[in-house]
Amino acid sequence: MKILVLEHPRVPSEKRFNDIASTPLWSCLMGGYAAASLEQNGFDTIFLDHTAPGACFDATRDKIMSLNPDLLCVNAVYFWEHTPQLFTLFSTLKTLGFSGHITLFGFFPSLVYRKILHQCDPVDSVAVGEFEHTLVELAKALEKKRSIESIEGLATRSCLSHTKHCTRRPEKNPDQFAFPKRGGIEETETILASRGCYNHCSFCPIPSFYNQGSLWKGRSPENITKEIQGLVDQGTKDFYFVDPNFIGPGKLGKKRTMDLMDLLTPMGIKFGMETRPQDLDDEILEQLVKAGFESLLMGVESGSAAILNQINKSSKAAVASRAISLCRNHGIEPEIGFLMFVPDSRLDDLFENMDFLIKNNLLDRLDRTANLLSHTQIVLAGTSGYETFERDNRLKKTGIFGFEGDVNFSDPKVKWVAKRVTFACHTILKNMSDSKSPLFWKNENLNVSQKANAFLVDLFFTLLSQAKNISELPFSDIRPGENEIQDQIKAIITPPKNH
């Protein structure tokens, strides 16, 4: 029996070019974990990674047809408006005579599996939730020509006749999983040291994927170290932990991390990670840095207590400020996950956000400023936020299978500010990716960059003040509009003509 595990091409989005929230970061390892689990159980498995920039679906189609696997396992990742191309691939394969079983796994298909099975005939099944054991059991059943209907976590069309959720119960011991296959050794390798999340933020799909609620399971320090050592032996010295919460909850989470740092310190590696502000203290930061810790993404999300409560962040702005200060005391400049705009933001929340960002010196670098000032909550199927907005009749389903949800701002003034600020920040960010622009990230003009940074901060405060003070005029009449903002940015980045 021949099995093909596919990481399909990702087509960049024009509208969402700056958003990374279509799937949790650890999705990048899912295909490798699936292939490794199948190989570990003795199956002839090919791992096809077509995620490199420029990869196209035509070449993927031709490769699949040439390999002609009995089972095609696809890590289906949502990639905004271009996602329908993936399902066109499945239809084209069937039209060309492909007869293998097509199963999907990953966050996106797990969260909308009923709609996929109802609307996409070429897809035969979906491994819902944690997928490694499910795929192995599916392969065994197909190989022996047994029924697949009773496999835990495997959704087939028979599930459409009942309302029972098909998610597989997560493996209690993540050390049981084989280390993921990799397409080749990268300069920075990603590592998944734990699964799930112990919180349940309203914008996050992780709790729904794993357990329909909060769940966190850490690999043992010895197991993690063994995987890293194997990669070090192949020449890798830089790593990034893709766990949404690397440290884990409470005293046990801290102890596990400290034990892991003791094992990593002699290896001489460098690494980055993501974690929550409340998990950091002086003792753990000292051990992290000693072991090679260099970069951090910390989910703060808001400086407003009201918004933190709305999104169920279970944290406070003061805790985040303390964590930022602690990191800097240990030589770490943290990057911040932040939602400047959420559907129920008030102008006061925006003022509080700006106060938080300025007090914590987070608006002094253009790339960070443009991101922090423009991020808006993305509402995806499977999150508690999506369910709440749908229940309140505020959700307009968009994207294939209704995976995205558009939610209007409850305050039209916030909507007006958000539209203009986001336009300005995206204009700046597009210039930072243009090699001909003085803001190009590889060789940006520092003077121009500082002027652009100051412009974005000043613009935000100007718009906030106008929105607060004007109550009757149509918002479309209030300056500056998008054309004027674009002209102002152009004046900043266009060098003066010599006379």
C-alpha positions, 0 to 999 in steps of 0.5 A: 500500500502506497501512502502520500502525505501532502503539504500543499502549495500556499498562495499568498493573499493580497488582502491578508498579506500581513495576517498569520492567523489563518492557522496556528503556527505548529501547522507547519509540522503537521505533515511531517508528524503524519508521515512519521507516524505512518512510517513508524507503523510500517507503511510505505510513505512519501512526504511531499512538501510543496509549501515553498514560495512559487509552488503551484497546484498544477505541478502538485497535481501532476506529481500526485498522479505520477505517484498514484498513492492508495491513500492521499493524506493532506494537511489542509491549511486555510489560505484565505481567498485562494483556498478553493484552489485546494478543493479544485485540485481534489476535483481535478484528480478525480476527473483525471482518474485518481482512485485513491482515498483522499483524507484531510487533517489539520486545524481547518478541516477539523473545524469545518469537517461537516461542511467539507464532507457535505459540499466536496464529494472528492474528499472521502474522510477527515481526521478530526482533531489530533490525527496521527493515530487516526491516520494509522488506523485508516491506513490499516483498515484500507490495507485490509479492506475493512470498514472505516466507519468505527475509527475514532476521530475519522469523519465520513459522510455517515457522520452527517446523519447525526450531531455527535462530534467526531473529534478524537480524544488526544493522546495522553503522552505526546512522547509516543509520537515519532519525531516529524519528517522534514523535507530538509535541514533548514537554517532554523528548525521548528520544534513542537514541545507541547500540544494544546493550550491551557487557556481558551481565548475567544479568537483561538481555534486550538481549544476546539481542535484538541478537546473542545476546551482548554488542554495542555500536554507537554513532551518530556524534557528528555524526549524534546532533547533527543529530537533536538540533538538529532538535528544538531548532529545534522548541523542545526544550531537555531530552533524555534518552538512553535508551541502556543504556550511553551512554558505551560501552566503552574509550578509543574510547567515551570519545573518542566521548563527548568529541567529542559533548560538544564539539558539544552544548556550544554548543547550550545543552541539558540532558540525562540519561543512563544508564551503567556506573560504570566508564565515568566519570572526572573528565575525562569528567564535566567535559565532560558537565556543561559540555555540560548533563548534569544527571541520571544512572541508574547500574546498580550492582545490588549491594554484594555481590561474590558477587551481582555475580559471580552476575549477571555484572555485571563490576563491583565495589562499590568502583568504583560507590562511586568513581563515585558520589563522582565524580558528586557532586564534579561536582554530579550526584546519581546515581540507582542501579539496584539489586537488593536481592534476587536468588534466591540472596541470602544474609543476608550479601549483604543486610547488605553491600547495606545497608552499601553504601547507607548508606556512599554516603548513598543512604538519605536520601530516601524515594522512593529508599529505598523503591525501593532496599530493595525491588527484586527481580530480575525473571527474563524470557525471553531472559535468561541468568538465565532459561535458567540457572534453567530448566536447573536446574529452579528456574523456574516460567513465568508470564505469557503465553507464559511470559515471566516466571519465578518463582524461589524464594529459595534461603534461606527467611530471605531470602524472609521478609525480602524479603516484609515489606520489599517490602510496607512499601516498596510501601505507602509508594510507593502513599501517595506516589502518593495525592494525599490522603496527606501523602507525596504526591510533589508536596507531601509533608510533610517531617517525615512523609517523614523518619519514614517513611524512618527506619522503612523503614531500621530495619525492614530492619535489624530483620528482618535481625537477627531472621532471623539469630538465629532458626532454629527457629520458623516464620517466619510466627510472627515479628513484625512481620507485614504487618498490624503493618507496615501499622499502623505505617506508618498511625501515621506518616502519620496526623496526630494528632487534636486534643483 
